[in-house]
Amino acid sequence: MDTVDKLRVLGAGAEFDKCSSSPTLNKVKKATGLRPLLGPWVYPAALPDGGCMNLLKILYGNICIHDCGYCAFSRSTRAKRVKFSPEEFAKLFMELYREGYVEGLFLSSSVCGDSDSTMNEMIEAVRILREKYGFSGYVHLKVLPGASYSVVREAATLADRLSVNLEAPSSVRLQELSSTKSFNVDLLRRLKWISGLKRKGLLPSGHTTQFVVGGGEESDLEILKTVNWLYRELRLNRAYYSAFTPIRGTRFESKPRTPKVRERRLYQADWLLRDYGFKLGEIVFSEEGNLPLDVDPKLAFALSNPHLYPVDVNEASYEELLRVPGIGPKLARRIINLREVEGKIKDAKALAELGVPLKRTLPFIAILGKKQLQLSSQ
C-alpha cells in the first residue's frame, strides 16, 4: 500500500480522537496541487485566542492488540491494517506542511504489537521532523496504554502536548469497554507521569484526556467526578467527550447511539467547573446522575436556585456575573469594564450593545435595583 492510501485509511481512522475544539470555519485551502492528500485528516483546530490551526490528525498505525468494543480497529474487527514507517510519515507531513495545508500535527495510534515499540516509532517520526527537517511547530502526541516511563518522558521532550485516553471514568466502567486495559495501571498512571513532567517545565501546551460517552453504563456524574479530580489533582488542561457511535463489525455495533446533546451538556458542565468557578456539588443532576438534556447546566442551576437571583449588573462581582445564564467570562469582563467607564449601566440596551443575549439573561438580572423580566414572561 502506498503512502497516499495509508493516509486515507489512517486519516479517516482518527475521526473519533479529539485533540481540540473545532471551529465552524474550515480554513483548509481548496485550490490544490495536492488534492489527493486533502481530506478529513486536515483538521481545523480552534485556538484559545479564537484563531485556527490546521492539524494533520492521523493514526500512525491501526494494527491493535486491544479489544475495545466501540473501536473500528479492535483486534476482532476486519479493518484493513496498515502502518507508516517513521521516515515515510515524516516525509508525508512535511509535504503537506511545505504546501501550506497543515501547520501542526496530532499523532495517535493503535497499539501495534506493544506500546513501547509503537510509541518509539511515533517518537522517531517526530524526531525526524524536528531534527532532520527543522519543524518547530505544534505537535500533540497520544501516549498509548502501558507505555513505559522512559518512553513517555522522551515523548514529552519532543511534543508540545501529550494525552492519554481514559475512555471511561473508573476501572469498573473501563471493564465494560475492554478486557485488555487496566484503568489504574495502563492509563491513569501515565496521566500522573505526564502531570509530573509538565511540572518540570516540559509540555508547554499541557496534557488532555478523552472519554467515550455512553459506551458503557456510566453516568454523567461519574464522568464529571473523575474530570473534576483530574483538574484539581493532576492539573489536566482539558477533557474531551466523544458521544458513542456504533460501528459495524465491532462488538458494540448493536448498542444505541449516544445523543450528541449529551456530549454537549458534558462540555457545558465542564466549562462551569474549569472556567466559571462552579463546584461539582452545584451542578444539577437527575436521580440517575445525568445532566438534564432539555436545558444547559447553568440554566438548570439558576432555575434550581431562585434565591440567588436577580443579580444586579451594577453591583455584582465577576464571580456573581458568571452565575447568570448567557454571561460568560468575556461578557462578565465587558460589563465590569463598562461600569468602570460609565459609572452605572442604565438599561438593557447598553447590555445588548456589549453582546449580552438578553432573551436568556433578562429573567436573572436587575438594573439599578429593578428586576428586568419574570421567567413566566419569556
Protein Blocks (a to p, Z undefined) as FASTA:
>chain_A
ZZklmmmmmmmmmmmpcfbdcdfbdcbdfbdcklmmgcfklccdddfkopacddddddfb
fcdfbfcfkbmkbfkbccdcddddfklmmmmmmmmmmnopafbdcdddddehiaklmmmm
mmmmmmmmmmmnopabdcdddddehiafklmmmmmmmmmbdcddekpabfklmmmmockb
cfklmmmmmmmmmmmmmmnopaklopaddddehkamcdfklmmmmmmmmmmmnopabdcd
ddddddehiaklmpccddfklmmmmmmmmmmmmmnopafklpccdfkopacfkbcfklmm
mmmmmmlpccdfklpcfklmmmpghiafklmmmmmmmmmmnopacbfklmmmnopafklm
mmmcceehiafbdfklZZ
